[in-house]
Amino acid sequence: MNKILITGASGMLGATLVNILNDNYDVYATGNSLFDNQHYKYLKFDLSNKSFEKLFEWSNPDIVIHCAALTNGNYCESNPEKAFEINSNSMNKILKYTKSHVKIIYISSDAVFSGNDSLSKVNDLTNPDSVYGKSKELAEKILISSVRKYVIIRTTIVGLNINKNKKGFLEWILESSKNFDKISLFDDVLFNPISIWDLSDHIKYIINNNLFSRIYHISGSEVISKYDFGIKLLNSMKLQTNTIGRGKITKFTDRAKRSNDQTLDCSEYTVETKRKLPNLNNTIKTIKKNYNEKRN
């Protein structure tokens, strides 16, 4: 049985991956904080540590799924050294402290492309506008230039946090509606999101079929604005939508630069694997199912 180490396992995707892969693999998990319901093979570990020796002596993995990252764009802009240390240099240290046979799956981002791109393809030139995007791009380049077997997955995810100490995009939308709090969602930002549960299933497929030494775009099959997505989500949950206003990303001058178009062309992945990616209705159904299970 393959031993898998998942970094960022206190975060949204990492914690979900742990639960989904644990039935078929010997899973070890690491994150920057402890939390309720964490995996029983879990080590709190700071990726800014100079040495990763302790982490890999403990886990001794065959595969590393590197989910951990500083994702707050404003924080990255204000703290570029920290962003590059966690998001980029951690890749150098993973390569240094793991054995040569260890495969690496790296979760990258649509942010490696510039604000002028739409439905970016795998081989399109990366040209990020933000510190966050540049730090993710550098990690990609470090991994590609290594001699390891790897998969780089560029994606845009939505989901719910197992870690109750963390709240993301969906929690913000749902709680705002329930609490009658007014929020704005951008109607000029496009994305094609995939749920963390669906992405985890595709990662499992990649591991099972040994699809390494590739870059994949894995996201949803349909494009929507952030505003329309929020309305669609709340309608599916039968929650009020009048708490959501229309916002424009172009009017937010005090935030980190982020592309208006965050869409990814995933055709190379679907053609090669002959696997379908979820449409918006399926993504919403998956969110609703997991939300209801979390409440019960």
Buried (B, 14 or more C-beta within 10 A) or exposed (E): EBBBBBBBBBBBBBBBBBBBBBEEBBBBBBBBEEBEEBBEBBBEBEBEEEEBEEBBEBBEBBBBBBBBBBBEBBBBBEBBEBBBBBBBBBBBBBBEBBEEEBBBBBBBBBBBBBBEBBBBEBEBEBBBBBBBBBBBBBBBEBBEEBEBBBBBBBBBBBBBBBBEEBBBBBBBBBEBBEEEEEBBBBBBBBBBBBBBBBBBBBBBEBBEEEBBEBBBBBBBBBBBBBBBBBBBBBEBBEBEBEBBEBBEBEEEEEEBBBBBBBBBBBBBBBEEBEEEBBEBEBBBBBBBEBBEEEEE
